[in-house]
Amino acid sequence: MVARKILWDISGAFGDIGVLIPIAIALVGNNGFNPTVLFAMAGVFYLVSAAYYRITMPVQPLKAMAAIAIASGLGVDVISVAGIMMGLILLGLSLSGLSERMGMFFPIGVIRGIQLGLGAILIKTSFQMIHGQAGYVVVAAVLLGAAFSLKKWIPPLLPILLVGLTLAYVDSPAVIMGPAPITLTFPAFHKTWEALGLLVLPQLALSFGNAIVATENTARLLYGRRASRVTLKSIPFGMGMANIAIGLLGGMPMCHGSGGLTAHAKLGATSARSGYIIGGALVILALAFGRSALGMISAFPTGFLAVLLFYVGASHAGFAWDIRQDRKEILVACGTAIVGLATSNLTYGFLFGIVLHKALTLRAARAPVGL
C-alpha cells in the first residue's frame, strides 16, 4: 500500500513537465536564462507552494510573457523587470481585496470556457509536437494505454516517465556535474515602460482568468476541502511575492495554472508530497546538473511529451461537462474556448466570454415572460 502511494506521488510530481520543460528549454537557449537559476527558482516555488497549500500546486513560466519574450528575443534584464512589475500588481490585487471582488464577477461559463479553451490549446500543441516523432508517439500511447488497464496498481504516467528518462539518459551528451556559473543580472528598470506594454499587459488578464480564478475553481473540483487554502486572495499573494523575488534574482517569472493543477492531480498527485518531489528534483537538477541541464532535458523524447499534453488537455477540457444542461453557460463556454483556440490567446477568449455572457443575460431579461 505504501509502495503504491509512493508510485502515485512520483507520477503526479512529474505530471506538468510537458508545459514546464519545453518553455524552459526555449528560455535558456533563446533568451540567455541561467539554467541553474531558472530551475532552482521553480523548485523553491514548488516547495513553498506545497508547504502552504498542502496540495501540489503547479509552477510554470508565465505563458504569454514567455511566448512574447521567446519570439522577441528579449534579454533577462527586461524580462526580470516585467516579473517584478507583475509581482507588484498581483500583490496589490491580493492585499486590497480586489482579487476576491473581481473573481466573483466571473460567470461559471467563462471559467469553464477558459478551462475548455486551455484544454483545446494543449491538444492542439500536442499535435504540433508529433512531427517526426511517430515512433515515440506510438510507444508512449501504448505505454499509457497499458498503464490505464493496470490503473489500480500503477499510475498512468509512470511507464512513460521511466522509459522517457532512460532514452534521454542514453541520448544525452556527457553529464558535467555542478551548477552553471551564475552571473547576477540586474533588472533593467530604465526599460519599465517597455516591459509593461510588451510583456505585463498581455499577461495580466490571462493570469487573472486562468492562474487565479480558474485555478481556484479547479482546485475545489479536484481536491474539495483539502484545497481550502487555495483562494482568490492567497493565489495572487503567493505569485506576487514569488515573482518579485524571482525577478530580483534573474529568474523567469512564474505562475500557477489550472491546466497544470489538473496534470498533477490526474497523473497521481493527491497531496503536497508530489510538490515536494518535483520541487526537490528541480533544485537537484539546478545545483547538481546545472551545467548539463539543457542537454539532459532536451533529450527527453518530444513524442512522449506530446502524448502527455494530449491526455492532460482532454482531462482539462472535460471540466466543462458539468454545465452541459445550462444552455446559456455552455454557449458562453464554447464561445470563450473557440475564440481562445482560434487566436491562441485565452485573454481574447476571456474578454469575448464576458461580453457574450452579458449580452445573453440582457437578452433574457428583456424577453417577454410567459411566451
Sine and cosine of phi, psi and omega as CSV:
sin_phi,cos_phi,sin_psi,cos_psi,sin_omega,cos_omega
0.00,0.00,-0.71,0.71,0.01,-1.00
-0.91,0.42,-0.68,0.74,-0.01,-1.00
-0.89,0.46,-0.65,0.76,0.01,-1.00
-0.90,0.43,-0.66,0.75,0.01,-1.00
-0.90,0.44,-0.64,0.77,0.02,-1.00
-0.90,0.43,-0.65,0.76,0.02,-1.00
-0.88,0.48,-0.68,0.73,0.02,-1.00
-0.92,0.40,-0.63,0.78,0.03,-1.00
-0.88,0.47,-0.67,0.74,0.00,-1.00
-0.92,0.40,-0.70,0.71,0.02,-1.00
-0.87,0.49,-0.75,0.66,-0.01,-1.00
-0.90,0.44,-0.51,0.86,-0.02,-1.00
-0.87,0.49,-0.60,0.80,-0.08,-1.00
-0.98,-0.19,0.31,0.95,-0.06,-1.00
-0.91,0.42,-0.42,0.91,-0.09,-1.00
-0.96,-0.29,0.25,0.97,-0.03,-1.00
-0.92,0.39,-0.35,0.94,0.02,-1.00
-0.91,0.41,-0.34,0.94,0.06,-1.00
-0.99,-0.17,-0.74,0.68,-0.08,-1.00
-0.90,0.43,-0.74,0.67,-0.16,-0.99
-0.91,0.40,-0.76,0.65,-0.01,-1.00
-0.86,0.51,-0.65,0.76,0.01,-1.00
-0.92,0.38,-0.66,0.75,0.01,-1.00
-0.88,0.47,-0.67,0.74,0.02,-1.00
-0.86,0.51,-0.72,0.70,-0.02,-1.00
-0.90,0.43,-0.65,0.76,-0.03,-1.00
-0.93,0.38,-0.62,0.79,0.04,-1.00
-0.94,0.34,-0.71,0.71,-0.06,-1.00
-0.97,0.25,-0.61,0.79,-0.10,-0.99
-0.99,-0.10,-0.56,0.83,-0.16,-0.99
-0.94,-0.34,-0.06,1.00,0.10,-1.00
0.99,0.12,0.34,0.94,0.04,-1.00
-0.93,0.37,0.60,-0.80,0.06,-1.00
-0.97,0.22,0.86,-0.52,-0.06,-1.00
-0.88,0.47,-0.56,0.83,0.02,-1.00
-0.91,0.42,-0.71,0.70,0.01,-1.00
-0.91,0.41,-0.72,0.69,-0.06,-1.00
-0.87,0.49,-0.78,0.63,-0.07,-1.00
-0.96,0.28,-0.55,0.84,0.04,-1.00
-0.91,0.41,-0.68,0.73,0.02,-1.00
-0.90,0.44,-0.66,0.75,0.04,-1.00
-0.89,0.45,-0.67,0.74,0.01,-1.00
-0.90,0.44,-0.70,0.72,0.02,-1.00
-0.90,0.44,-0.64,0.77,0.03,-1.00
-0.88,0.47,-0.66,0.75,0.07,-1.00
-0.87,0.50,-0.73,0.68,-0.06,-1.00
-0.90,0.44,-0.72,0.70,0.00,-1.00
-0.91,0.41,-0.66,0.75,0.00,-1.00
-0.90,0.44,-0.68,0.73,0.02,-1.00
-0.89,0.46,-0.65,0.76,-0.02,-1.00
-0.91,0.41,-0.63,0.78,-0.05,-1.00
-0.99,0.14,-0.78,0.62,-0.12,-0.99
-0.98,0.21,-0.35,0.93,0.00,-1.00
0.92,0.39,0.28,0.96,0.19,-0.98
-0.69,-0.72,0.12,-0.99,0.03,-1.00
-1.00,0.06,0.97,-0.24,0.04,-1.00
-1.00,-0.03,0.75,-0.66,-0.03,-1.00
-0.94,0.34,0.44,-0.90,0.09,-1.00
-0.77,-0.64,0.85,-0.52,-0.05,-1.00
-0.66,-0.75,0.44,-0.90,0.19,-0.98
-0.88,0.47,0.56,-0.83,0.08,-1.00
-0.86,0.50,0.91,-0.42,-0.24,-0.97
-0.91,0.41,-0.77,0.64,-0.02,-1.00
-0.89,0.46,-0.69,0.73,0.01,-1.00
-0.89,0.46,-0.69,0.73,0.00,-1.00
-0.91,0.42,-0.68,0.73,-0.02,-1.00
-0.88,0.47,-0.71,0.71,0.01,-1.00
-0.91,0.41,-0.67,0.74,-0.01,-1.00
-0.89,0.45,-0.67,0.74,0.00,-1.00
-0.91,0.40,-0.72,0.69,-0.02,-1.00
-0.90,0.43,-0.58,0.82,-0.06,-1.00
-1.00,0.00,-0.21,0.98,-0.02,-1.00
0.92,0.39,0.51,0.86,-0.03,-1.00
-0.92,0.40,0.48,-0.88,-0.01,-1.00
-0.99,0.12,0.23,-0.97,-0.01,-1.00
-0.87,0.50,-0.58,0.81,-0.06,-1.00
-0.90,0.44,-0.65,0.76,0.01,-1.00
-0.95,0.31,-0.68,0.73,-0.02,-1.00
-0.90,0.43,-0.59,0.81,0.03,-1.00
-0.90,0.44,-0.65,0.76,0.06,-1.00
-0.88,0.48,-0.69,0.73,0.02,-1.00
-0.87,0.49,-0.64,0.77,0.02,-1.00
-0.90,0.43,-0.66,0.75,0.03,-1.00
-0.90,0.43,-0.69,0.73,0.02,-1.00
-0.89,0.45,-0.68,0.73,0.03,-1.00
-0.88,0.48,-0.67,0.75,0.02,-1.00
-0.89,0.46,-0.68,0.73,0.01,-1.00
-0.91,0.42,-0.64,0.76,0.02,-1.00
-0.90,0.43,-0.73,0.68,0.00,-1.00
-0.89,0.45,-0.64,0.77,0.03,-1.00
-0.89,0.45,-0.66,0.75,0.03,-1.00
-0.90,0.44,-0.66,0.75,0.03,-1.00
-0.88,0.47,-0.63,0.78,-0.02,-1.00
-0.95,0.31,-0.79,0.62,-0.09,-1.00
-0.92,0.40,-0.50,0.87,0.00,-1.00
-0.99,0.13,-0.22,0.98,-0.06,-1.00
0.99,0.11,-0.01,1.00,-0.02,-1.00
-0.90,0.44,-0.56,0.83,-0.03,-1.00
-0.88,0.47,-0.61,0.79,0.02,-1.00
-0.94,0.33,-0.69,0.72,-0.02,-1.00
-0.92,0.39,-0.66,0.75,0.01,-1.00
-0.92,0.39,-0.61,0.79,-0.03,-1.00
-0.89,0.45,-0.49,0.87,0.00,-1.00
-0.94,0.35,-0.29,0.96,-0.02,-1.00
-1.00,0.02,0.00,1.00,0.00,-1.00
-0.99,0.11,0.93,-0.36,0.05,-1.00
-0.90,0.44,0.47,-0.88,-0.01,-1.00
-0.87,0.48,-0.54,0.84,0.02,-1.00
-0.90,0.45,-0.60,0.80,0.03,-1.00
-0.94,0.34,-0.67,0.74,0.02,-1.00
-0.88,0.48,-0.74,0.67,0.01,-1.00
-0.91,0.41,-0.53,0.85,0.04,-1.00
-0.91,0.41,-0.65,0.76,0.07,-1.00
-0.89,0.46,-0.68,0.73,0.01,-1.00
-0.91,0.41,-0.68,0.74,0.03,-1.00
-0.91,0.42,-0.69,0.72,0.00,-1.00
-0.90,0.43,-0.67,0.74,0.03,-1.00
-0.90,0.43,-0.64,0.77,0.06,-1.00
-0.87,0.49,-0.68,0.73,0.02,-1.00
-0.91,0.43,-0.64,0.77,0.02,-1.00
-0.90,0.43,-0.64,0.77,0.04,-1.00
-0.90,0.43,-0.65,0.76,0.04,-1.00
-0.90,0.43,-0.70,0.72,0.04,-1.00
-0.86,0.51,-0.69,0.73,0.02,-1.00
-0.89,0.45,-0.61,0.79,0.00,-1.00
-0.89,0.46,-0.61,0.79,0.03,-1.00
-0.94,0.35,-0.54,0.84,0.02,-1.00
-0.94,0.33,-0.33,0.94,-0.06,-1.00
-1.00,-0.01,-0.15,0.99,-0.16,-0.99
-1.00,0.02,-0.06,1.00,0.00,-1.00
-0.85,0.52,0.84,-0.54,0.00,-1.00
0.96,0.28,0.17,0.99,-0.07,-1.00
-0.86,-0.51,0.37,0.93,-0.12,-0.99
-0.82,0.57,-0.70,0.71,-0.02,-1.00
-0.88,0.47,-0.72,0.70,0.02,-1.00
-0.90,0.43,-0.62,0.78,0.00,-1.00
-0.89,0.45,-0.70,0.71,0.01,-1.00
-0.89,0.46,-0.72,0.69,0.00,-1.00
-0.87,0.48,-0.71,0.70,-0.01,-1.00
-0.90,0.43,-0.65,0.76,0.01,-1.00
-0.90,0.43,-0.65,0.76,0.03,-1.00
-0.91,0.42,-0.69,0.73,0.02,-1.00
-0.88,0.47,-0.68,0.74,0.00,-1.00
-0.91,0.41,-0.68,0.73,0.03,-1.00
-0.89,0.45,-0.68,0.74,0.02,-1.00
-0.90,0.43,-0.64,0.77,0.01,-1.00
-0.90,0.43,-0.61,0.79,0.02,-1.00
-0.92,0.40,-0.55,0.84,0.03,-1.00
-0.94,0.34,-0.33,0.95,0.03,-1.00
-0.92,-0.40,0.46,0.89,-0.16,-0.99
-0.86,0.51,-0.45,0.89,-0.01,-1.00
-0.93,0.37,-0.39,0.92,-0.10,-1.00
-0.94,-0.35,-0.57,0.82,-0.02,-1.00
-0.73,-0.68,0.55,-0.83,0.04,-1.00
-0.95,0.32,0.55,-0.84,-0.11,-0.99
-0.85,0.52,-0.57,0.82,-0.09,-1.00
-0.98,0.17,-0.39,0.92,-0.19,-0.98
-0.84,0.55,-0.74,0.67,0.02,-1.00
-0.87,0.49,-0.67,0.75,0.03,-1.00
-0.88,0.47,-0.68,0.73,-0.03,-1.00
-0.89,0.45,-0.73,0.68,-0.05,-1.00
-0.91,0.41,-0.72,0.70,0.01,-1.00
-0.92,0.40,-0.67,0.74,0.00,-1.00
-0.88,0.47,-0.69,0.72,0.02,-1.00
-0.91,0.41,-0.60,0.80,0.04,-1.00
-0.90,0.44,-0.72,0.69,0.03,-1.00
-0.90,0.44,-0.64,0.77,0.01,-1.00
-0.90,0.44,-0.64,0.77,0.01,-1.00
-0.91,0.42,-0.66,0.75,-0.01,-1.00
-0.92,0.39,-0.64,0.77,-0.10,-1.00
-1.00,0.03,-0.25,0.97,-0.09,-1.00
-0.97,0.25,0.45,-0.89,0.05,-1.00
-0.92,0.38,0.10,-1.00,-0.02,-1.00
-0.82,0.57,0.72,-0.69,-0.05,-1.00
-0.99,0.16,0.78,-0.62,0.07,-1.00
-0.94,-0.35,0.86,-0.50,-0.06,-1.00
-0.97,0.26,0.43,-0.90,0.09,-1.00
0.96,-0.27,0.35,-0.94,0.01,-1.00
-0.96,0.28,0.40,-0.92,0.11,-0.99
-0.94,0.35,0.59,-0.81,0.02,-1.00
-0.83,0.56,0.76,-0.65,-0.07,-1.00
-0.97,-0.24,0.82,-0.57,0.11,-0.99
-0.86,-0.51,0.87,-0.49,-0.04,-1.00
-0.90,0.45,0.79,-0.62,0.05,-1.00
-0.93,-0.37,0.91,-0.42,-0.05,-1.00
-0.98,0.22,0.68,-0.74,0.03,-1.00
-0.83,0.56,0.65,-0.76,-0.01,-1.00
-1.00,0.09,0.98,0.20,-0.08,-1.00
-0.90,0.44,-0.36,0.93,0.05,-1.00
-0.95,0.30,-0.16,0.99,0.04,-1.00
-0.96,-0.29,0.46,0.89,-0.05,-1.00
-0.85,0.53,-0.73,0.68,-0.05,-1.00
-0.92,0.38,-0.59,0.80,0.06,-1.00
-0.89,0.46,-0.71,0.71,0.01,-1.00
-0.90,0.43,-0.62,0.78,-0.01,-1.00
-0.89,0.45,-0.77,0.64,-0.06,-1.00
-0.96,0.29,-0.61,0.79,-0.10,-0.99
-1.00,0.09,-0.56,0.83,-0.14,-0.99
-0.88,-0.48,-0.69,0.73,-0.15,-0.99
-0.96,0.26,-0.79,0.62,-0.07,-1.00
-0.87,0.49,-0.69,0.72,0.04,-1.00
-0.89,0.46,-0.43,0.90,-0.06,-1.00
-1.00,0.05,-0.45,0.89,-0.22,-0.97
-0.88,0.48,-0.78,0.63,-0.03,-1.00
-0.90,0.44,-0.64,0.77,0.02,-1.00
-0.89,0.45,-0.67,0.74,0.00,-1.00
-0.90,0.44,-0.69,0.73,-0.02,-1.00
-0.92,0.39,-0.67,0.74,-0.04,-1.00
-0.95,0.32,-0.75,0.66,-0.10,-0.99
-1.00,-0.08,-0.72,0.69,-0.10,-0.99
-0.98,0.21,-0.35,0.94,-0.03,-1.00
-0.93,-0.37,-0.93,0.37,-0.10,-0.99
-0.91,0.41,-0.79,0.62,-0.03,-1.00
-0.93,0.38,-0.54,0.84,0.03,-1.00
-0.93,0.38,-0.68,0.73,0.04,-1.00
-0.87,0.49,-0.68,0.73,0.00,-1.00
-0.92,0.38,-0.69,0.72,0.00,-1.00
-0.90,0.44,-0.63,0.78,0.02,-1.00
-0.88,0.48,-0.66,0.75,0.02,-1.00
-0.92,0.39,-0.62,0.78,0.02,-1.00
-0.91,0.42,-0.64,0.77,-0.09,-1.00
-1.00,0.09,-0.62,0.79,-0.16,-0.99
-0.89,-0.45,-0.19,0.98,0.01,-1.00
0.87,0.49,-0.74,-0.67,-0.06,-1.00
-0.91,0.42,-0.39,0.92,0.00,-1.00
-0.92,0.40,-0.29,0.96,0.01,-1.00
-0.99,-0.14,0.45,0.89,-0.09,-1.00
-0.89,0.46,-0.42,0.91,0.00,-1.00
-1.00,0.08,-0.15,0.99,0.02,-1.00
-1.00,0.05,0.99,-0.12,-0.09,-1.00
-0.79,-0.61,0.20,-0.98,0.03,-1.00
-0.92,0.38,-0.24,0.97,0.05,-1.00
-1.00,-0.10,-0.67,0.75,-0.08,-1.00
-0.96,0.28,-0.56,0.83,-0.05,-1.00
-0.89,0.45,-0.81,0.58,0.02,-1.00
-0.91,0.42,-0.49,0.87,0.04,-1.00
-0.90,0.44,-0.75,0.66,-0.01,-1.00
-0.90,0.44,-0.71,0.71,0.01,-1.00
-0.91,0.41,-0.59,0.81,0.01,-1.00
-0.90,0.44,-0.77,0.64,0.01,-1.00
-0.88,0.48,-0.68,0.73,-0.03,-1.00
-0.89,0.45,-0.69,0.72,-0.07,-1.00
-0.95,0.31,-0.50,0.87,0.10,-0.99
-0.90,0.43,-0.73,0.69,0.01,-1.00
-0.91,0.41,-0.71,0.71,-0.02,-1.00
-0.89,0.45,-0.67,0.75,0.01,-1.00
-0.89,0.46,-0.65,0.76,0.00,-1.00
-0.92,0.38,-0.46,0.89,-0.03,-1.00
-1.00,-0.09,-0.02,1.00,0.05,-1.00
0.99,0.11,0.45,0.89,0.05,-1.00
-0.99,-0.13,0.11,-0.99,0.02,-1.00
-0.99,0.14,0.76,-0.65,0.05,-1.00
-0.80,0.60,0.69,-0.73,-0.12,-0.99
-0.84,-0.54,0.29,-0.96,0.04,-1.00
-0.48,-0.88,0.08,-1.00,0.23,-0.97
-1.00,-0.09,-0.09,-1.00,0.01,-1.00
-0.10,-0.99,0.58,-0.81,-0.05,-1.00
-0.92,0.38,-0.56,0.83,0.02,-1.00
-0.91,0.41,-0.67,0.74,0.04,-1.00
-0.91,0.41,-0.59,0.81,0.05,-1.00
-0.88,0.48,-0.69,0.73,0.05,-1.00
-0.90,0.44,-0.67,0.74,-0.03,-1.00
-0.86,0.52,-0.75,0.66,0.00,-1.00
-0.89,0.46,-0.72,0.69,-0.08,-1.00
-0.93,0.38,-0.71,0.70,-0.06,-1.00
-0.92,0.39,-0.41,0.91,-0.03,-1.00
-0.98,-0.19,0.20,0.98,0.20,-0.98
0.77,-0.64,-0.19,0.98,-0.04,-1.00
-0.96,0.27,0.88,-0.47,0.00,-1.00
-0.89,-0.45,-0.07,1.00,-0.05,-1.00
-0.40,-0.91,-0.28,-0.96,0.03,-1.00
-0.98,0.22,-0.21,0.98,-0.10,-1.00
-0.85,0.52,-0.67,0.75,0.01,-1.00
-0.90,0.44,-0.56,0.83,0.06,-1.00
-0.90,0.43,-0.64,0.77,0.05,-1.00
-0.92,0.40,-0.60,0.80,-0.03,-1.00
-0.92,0.40,-0.78,0.62,-0.03,-1.00
-0.93,0.36,-0.59,0.80,0.05,-1.00
-0.89,0.46,-0.73,0.69,0.04,-1.00
-0.90,0.44,-0.64,0.77,0.00,-1.00
-0.89,0.45,-0.64,0.77,0.01,-1.00
-0.93,0.37,-0.63,0.78,0.04,-1.00
-0.91,0.42,-0.67,0.75,0.04,-1.00
-0.90,0.44,-0.69,0.72,0.05,-1.00
-0.84,0.55,-0.68,0.73,-0.04,-1.00
-0.92,0.39,-0.71,0.71,-0.13,-0.99
-1.00,0.04,-0.60,0.80,-0.06,-1.00
-1.00,-0.03,-0.50,0.87,-0.08,-1.00
-0.79,-0.61,0.37,0.93,-0.06,-1.00
-0.83,0.56,-0.60,0.80,-0.01,-1.00
-0.91,0.41,-0.48,0.87,-0.06,-1.00
-0.94,-0.35,0.06,1.00,-0.15,-0.99
-0.84,0.55,-0.71,0.70,-0.07,-1.00
-0.89,0.47,-0.70,0.72,0.01,-1.00
-0.92,0.39,-0.62,0.79,-0.03,-1.00
-0.92,0.40,-0.75,0.67,-0.06,-1.00
-0.97,0.24,-0.43,0.90,0.04,-1.00
-0.93,0.37,-0.42,0.91,-0.05,-1.00
-0.98,0.17,-0.19,0.98,0.03,-1.00
-0.91,0.41,0.78,-0.62,-0.11,-0.99
-0.84,0.54,0.82,-0.58,0.00,-1.00
-0.89,0.46,-0.56,0.83,0.01,-1.00
-0.88,0.47,-0.56,0.83,0.06,-1.00
-0.92,0.38,-0.67,0.74,0.04,-1.00
-0.89,0.45,-0.58,0.81,-0.01,-1.00
-0.89,0.45,-0.70,0.71,0.02,-1.00
-0.90,0.43,-0.64,0.77,0.04,-1.00
-0.88,0.47,-0.72,0.69,0.00,-1.00
-0.89,0.45,-0.63,0.78,0.02,-1.00
-0.88,0.48,-0.71,0.70,-0.01,-1.00
-0.89,0.45,-0.71,0.70,0.00,-1.00
-0.90,0.43,-0.68,0.74,0.01,-1.00
-0.87,0.49,-0.69,0.72,0.02,-1.00
-0.90,0.43,-0.64,0.76,0.02,-1.00
-0.90,0.43,-0.67,0.75,-0.04,-1.00
-0.93,0.36,-0.66,0.75,0.02,-1.00
-0.89,0.46,-0.47,0.88,-0.03,-1.00
-0.91,0.41,-0.23,0.97,0.04,-1.00
-0.89,0.45,-0.41,0.91,-0.03,-1.00
-0.95,0.30,-0.16,0.99,-0.07,-1.00
-0.89,0.46,-0.49,0.87,-0.10,-0.99
-0.96,0.27,-0.17,0.99,0.02,-1.00
-0.94,-0.33,0.27,0.96,-0.09,-1.00
-0.88,0.48,-0.40,0.92,-0.02,-1.00
-1.00,0.05,-0.18,0.98,-0.02,-1.00
-0.99,-0.15,0.97,-0.25,-0.14,-0.99
-0.87,0.49,-0.70,0.72,-0.04,-1.00
-0.91,0.40,-0.73,0.68,-0.06,-1.00
-0.93,0.37,-0.60,0.80,0.02,-1.00
-0.94,0.35,-0.54,0.84,0.07,-1.00
-0.91,0.41,-0.68,0.73,0.04,-1.00
-0.90,0.44,-0.68,0.73,0.00,-1.00
-0.88,0.47,-0.71,0.71,0.00,-1.00
-0.91,0.41,-0.66,0.75,0.03,-1.00
-0.89,0.46,-0.70,0.71,0.03,-1.00
-0.87,0.50,-0.72,0.70,-0.04,-1.00
-0.92,0.38,-0.68,0.74,-0.04,-1.00
-0.89,0.45,-0.71,0.70,0.01,-1.00
-0.91,0.42,-0.67,0.74,0.03,-1.00
-0.88,0.47,-0.66,0.75,0.00,-1.00
-0.94,0.34,-0.68,0.74,-0.04,-1.00
-0.90,0.44,-0.58,0.82,-0.03,-1.00
-0.99,-0.14,-0.12,0.99,-0.12,-0.99
0.83,0.56,0.50,0.86,-0.03,-1.00
-0.61,-0.79,0.96,-0.29,-0.04,-1.00
-0.93,0.37,-0.31,0.95,0.06,-1.00
-0.89,0.46,-0.71,0.71,0.03,-1.00
-0.90,0.44,-0.66,0.76,0.04,-1.00
-0.89,0.45,-0.67,0.75,0.03,-1.00
-0.88,0.48,-0.73,0.68,0.00,-1.00
-0.90,0.43,-0.66,0.75,0.04,-1.00
-0.89,0.46,-0.67,0.74,-0.01,-1.00
-0.89,0.46,-0.65,0.76,0.03,-1.00
-0.88,0.47,-0.72,0.69,-0.01,-1.00
-0.91,0.42,-0.70,0.71,-0.01,-1.00
-0.89,0.45,-0.68,0.73,0.01,-1.00
-0.88,0.47,-0.68,0.74,0.02,-1.00
-0.89,0.45,-0.68,0.74,-0.01,-1.00
-0.90,0.43,-0.69,0.73,0.00,-1.00
-0.92,0.38,-0.58,0.81,0.04,-1.00
-0.91,0.41,-0.70,0.72,0.03,-1.00
-0.90,0.43,-0.64,0.77,0.01,-1.00
-0.89,0.45,-0.67,0.74,0.01,-1.00
-0.91,0.41,-0.59,0.81,-0.01,-1.00
-0.93,0.37,-0.51,0.86,-0.04,-1.00
-1.00,0.01,-0.18,0.98,-0.03,-1.00
-0.92,0.38,0.63,-0.78,0.03,-1.00
-0.87,0.49,0.67,-0.75,0.00,-1.00
-1.00,0.09,0.68,-0.73,0.10,-0.99
1.00,0.01,0.06,1.00,0.02,-1.00
-0.98,-0.21,0.00,0.00,0.00,0.00
